[in-house]
Amino acid sequence: MKLRLLAALLAGGASVFAFSPFDAWPLAIASLAVLAALLGKVETAEAITAKAGFVLGFAWGFGAFVAGVSWLYVALNRYGGMAPPLAAVAIALFCAYLALFPALAAALQVRLQRGGAVSRALLFAGLWVFTEWLRGVLFTGFPWLAIGYSQTPPSPLAGFLPLLGVYGVGGLTAFIAALLAFAPWRARPWSAMACVAALLLGGAALGRVAWTEPVGEPLTVALLQTNIEQDLKWRPERLQQWLQTNARLVRDNPATLAVLPEITLPMLADQLPEAYLPLLGEYARANGGDVVLGVLSRDEAGRIYNAAASLGVSPAQHYAKRHLVPFGEYSPPLFGWFYRLADIPMSDQTRGAPDQPPLILGGQRVAINICYEDLFGAELIRSLPQATLMLNMSNLAWYGDSIAQPQHLQIARVRALEIGRPMLRATNTGMTALVLPNGAVAAALPAFSEGALRVEVRGYQGLTPYARWGDAAALALAALALLWQLRRRRLGARRQSVLPC
């Protein structure tokens, strides 16, 4: 059993190479295939299968998340001031929590699996969809490293993203992996191979379908990357420098729409010098357009919001972040002790209203999402069909020079494919980029450099199937797969009950 646990742990760890910046997408299939094969060899005594499956699934998940989100340590230790041992323990506990979801899928797999390769692979895929979706919604959700994110182009499975979204594509990835693990390779594996080939070819064909179409005139956009180090951002003696950096970037980069990143200024909007925001608006109007900047705003009741505000030729508009980051932007109940160990500025924030209209800028309707919000595709589609462009404003300086940046850009690629809209990204340290509706990165700035990415982009209209259905289609298919397996199990039990003693 120890060797199998080690194999599961290493397979989970290897899955991180399927994601950006490595982009070895077949490794996602290989990693899950190892887990499925290990689950297929668990002893058949029902009293121990669920426990053994749970442990194997936990080992796989722990390996995957320790390898994939260890950059959280940088935020807690380097910038949050948490002692190294405490930061390491906090990350380990968080990864252990995330590992419970593949553990649940694995336990149910060995408890319920019956029949041939296709039947067991359907069960594995259905369970994977449900447990990943559950991880993405429970306690506000943490869907980072959902396996479907690894299947951006050139993976053929990317063609299914506009239909089934990231959870559905994760289910297809799990189905292919399990089919390869369970196929009768010594007998007649051709039916399994034909099924895999059909899915890959079908995805490649779907990838050629244009689900949405351009609308309106092209928009000139300047995506501004300030490159302000997180450990210097909140120092009072640097405030004047940061004010000048932001203003200079707006002034020197004329565009119909200029965008500064999330919380680009280290203070509340009402604490800024009185003339500062009007100055930014004046620069934007002189350039014939608008500027959108990330700012901390405060309402009359004293509540603080992580927000975006527009200034310039269009009427002033405002968006407040709806989906906050636990521990970083608000404290979940019973976790006040966490803030006694970590020093995170402006960590007591309030959620914005759930339904906020897109901002009307440059003749386009721009739906804003701030940093972590673009992990939640089912929430982003609320702005459709009105929105013609998507804009993400982020600050990943918290995570240093780590794989968090390319992983986040890959998430944006998935969102663009799901909703059939360009995704503009303005970030503090990277990755500032334009992502097209087909998931391609049209242009990007080098990370950890100050600059402006000037692009011309068109809005898009129309709805992808995912924009219409959200995650319901993937969950419905997963439910059908589980019901099919439960039906087979019930029929098998009935046949056993009529056999003579």
ABEGO torsion letter per residue (X at the ends): XAAAAAAAAAAAAAAAAABOAAGBAAAAAAAAAAAAAAAAABBABAAAAAAAAAAAAAAAAAAAAAAAAAAAAAAAAAAAGBBAAAAAAAAAAAAAAAAAAAAAAAAAAAAABBEBAAAAAAAAAAAAAAAAAAAAABGGEBABGBAAAAABOABAAAAAAAAAEAAAAAAAAAAAAAAAAABBAABBAAAAAAAAAAAAAAAAAAAABBABBBBEBBBBBBBBBAGBBAAAAABAAAAAAAAAAAAAAAAABBBABBBBBBGABBBBAAABBAAAAAAAAAAAAAAGBBBBBBBBBBBAAGBBBBBBBBBEABBBBBBBBABBBBGAABBBBGAAAAAAABBBBGABBBBBBABBBBBBBGGBBBBBBBEAAAABAAAAAAAOAABABBBBBBBAAAAEBBAAAAAAAAAAAAAAAAAGBBBBBBBAAOBBBBBBAAGBBABBBBBGBBEBBBBBBBBBBEBBAAAAAEAAAAAAAAAAAAAAAAAAAAAAAAAAAABBX
